Amino acid sequence: MANGQETSQTLRPTWFEIDLGAIRHNFRELRRLVGPAVAIYACMKRNAYGCGIVPVSKACLEEGAAGIAVGSANDAVAMRIGGIHASILVYPACLADAAPLFERHDLIPTISTEDDAQAWNAELTKPREVFLKVDVGLFRAGTMYNQADRFFSAVKAMPKLKPIGIYSHFFSYGADQSPQNYHWQFRNFEEVIARAKNVGMGGLLYMVSSTNAVLDFPQMDLAGVDPGRLLFGLGASATGARSGTFRPALSAFKSRIVTLKSTGPLRLSEYRPPIPVRDNMRIGVLPLGWGDGLPRKVGSAAAVLVRGRRAPLLDPIHLEHSRIDLTEIVDAAIGDEVVIVGRQGAAEITLREVVENWGIDEATFHGGMRDHITRIYV
Ligand SMILES: Cc1ncc(COP(=O)(O)O)c(C=O)c1O
């Protein structure tokens, strides 16, 4: 049992290395691209894309973020407990019964519909700054752009709601990356701004652009932007409209060999085990499994680095363990560092290689970075 002397590495030697310098660099690149006048709300959804909301948000705020935007009140509260006093915008994530929590922690709720406006106005004890959300083509949260008039008028009649901004989020995932997709949605947002001005809601912070649009459509910056992936080195321009060098926030995903043995002779002529073991195969075991975000099957090309060489990572992955084939790495020993993503000596396994083997993309990997795994900031 832990006696307080052990480090998290002793308890479970599997960890992420997060490069805060890369995140700061990415923020500065973003600032260079959008210029000094645009407010940057750093989108730190899913515990800062798995990188740890408190240190990452602090870094972005020190670099000049106007605020932090999150997709869950848990992350917002974690920031307050972590000593962050900046503006925190919470995307639609809770019901109005969370109003006391928003008041206690001074959080900015998103009001998405007329019903929402009524409920928050009833639950809040005093006036609170809020953001309004409209839907310009994502078909998720927010009032449809073509019904914004009524929504804005309803909000205006609510004495406890003090709108400071109106935002939306583009449909930017999946097949339709055509400029028409963005232009259509942006036109819808321009219509929303006109409607807001018509009902006397001019001069608010209008915000619609995140990673893809920031890189590809500079004219869509408006007064504020709220990119997420780009800050973690997960964005790339499709049109070349803006180019920046964005570095990966995840510099390594590592573990250690906790068991190492040889199978010895197996009498395989009598029985074939369900996994491809061989006589005298040397198997290493890692404290790392599908409970840590790996898929159950990593694919036949999956490998890790041990002593600067590639060792196959073997299917299937178990809940908290996995196997590697160390037969060829004869000097491998218990306790050796194992690199799942990152460099070791001259060798490297990139996140791209890993996600290709797993059949996912890099942002999905970040979304699956589990909070129980130790994060080391480098
Ligand atoms: C409302 C909102 N704004 C901004 C973002 C950040 O998007 P991206 O990571 O593409 O920059 C998201 C991501 O899901 C979002 O939901």
The ligand as an ORCA input file, in Angstrom:
! r2SCAN-3c Opt
* xyz 0 1
  C     -17.888     25.274    -29.288
  C     -16.517     24.846    -29.650
  N     -15.587     25.783    -29.895
  C     -14.322     25.454    -30.229
  C     -13.928     24.134    -30.328
  C     -12.519     23.838    -30.723
  O     -12.474     23.243    -31.981
  P     -11.068     22.880    -32.655
  O     -10.435     21.866    -31.751
  O     -11.428     22.325    -33.973
  O     -10.289     24.113    -32.709
  C     -14.856     23.115    -30.085
  C     -14.421     21.727    -30.193
  O     -15.091     20.762    -30.092
  C     -16.192     23.482    -29.740
  O     -17.122     22.559    -29.511
*
